[in-house]
Amino acid sequence: MNTSDLNREACYRAVLAKDARFDGKFYTAVLSTGIYCRPICPARPPKLENCLFVPSAAIARQLGFRACLRCRPDAPYFRFEERHGCGYHLEAALYPAL
């Protein structure tokens, strides 16, 4: 999948709705801030004219964007709700108790 395969309006609707079905399917690179986010990022959604939708975090990094500190799109993938909504933490996933 490349950037031209992504439907701009559909991606933006997913960002506005914070639709978890699209998590990992695309990333939003924000031109005005220089960051990239997951579609479910808890931050206020950017304006559509400031959005560039890309199919992978690697492409966003290659374009010079840095990872969002709120949704952590560069972290190992697992459901965002498990990490933030239910007390599940990244440290617990990476370093389980021995």
C-alpha positions in Angstrom: 0.0 0.0 0.0 1.3 3.4 -0.8 0.1 6.9 0.1 -2.0 7.3 -3.0 -4.0 4.1 -2.0 -5.3 5.8 1.1 -8.6 7.7 0.8 -8.0 11.1 2.4 -11.5 11.7 3.6 -12.0 8.1 5.0 -8.7 8.4 6.9 -9.7 11.8 8.3 -13.1 10.4 9.4 -11.3 7.6 11.2 -9.0 10.1 12.9 -12.0 12.3 14.0 -13.8 9.2 15.4 -10.6 7.7 16.9 -11.7 4.5 15.3 -9.7 1.6 16.6 -10.4 -0.5 13.5 -7.9 1.6 11.6 -5.1 1.4 14.2 -2.0 0.1 12.4 -3.6 0.6 9.0 -2.3 4.1 8.4 -0.6 7.0 10.3 -1.3 10.7 10.3 1.7 12.9 9.6 0.8 16.4 10.8 2.5 19.1 8.6 2.0 21.9 11.1 3.7 20.1 14.0 6.1 17.7 12.4 4.8 14.7 14.3 3.0 11.5 13.2 0.2 9.8 15.1 -1.9 6.7 15.2 -5.6 7.1 14.2 -6.6 6.6 17.8 -4.4 9.3 19.3 -6.0 11.0 22.3 -4.7 14.4 21.2 -6.9 16.9 19.5 -7.3 16.0 15.8 -5.4 18.2 13.4 -7.1 20.2 10.6 -7.5 18.2 7.4 -5.3 20.6 5.4 -2.4 19.8 7.8 -2.7 16.0 7.4 -0.7 13.6 5.3 -1.8 10.0 5.6 0.9 7.4 5.2 0.6 3.6 5.4 3.5 3.0 7.8 5.4 4.6 10.7 8.6 4.0 8.8 7.5 6.2 5.9 6.5 9.0 8.3 10.0 8.8 9.8 11.6 8.8 6.4 9.7 12.0 5.6 11.2 13.6 8.6 8.3 13.4 11.1 8.8 12.4 14.7 6.6 10.0 16.8 3.8 11.5 18.9 4.6 11.3 22.6 0.9 10.6 23.5 0.0 7.7 21.2 3.5 6.3 20.8 3.2 5.1 17.2 6.8 3.8 17.3 6.2 1.5 20.3 5.7 -2.2 19.9 2.1 -2.8 18.6 -0.7 -3.8 20.9 -4.1 -2.3 21.6 -3.9 1.3 22.8 -6.8 0.8 25.2 -5.0 -2.1 26.9 -2.1 0.2 27.6 -3.9 3.3 28.7 -7.5 2.6 29.5 -7.1 -0.6 31.6 -3.9 0.1 33.4 -1.8 -2.0 31.1 1.7 -0.5 30.7 4.4 -0.8 28.1 6.9 -1.7 30.8 4.8 -4.7 31.8 4.6 -5.9 28.2 8.4 -5.6 27.7 9.6 -6.7 31.1 7.2 -9.3 32.6 7.8 -10.3 36.2 10.2 -13.2 36.6 
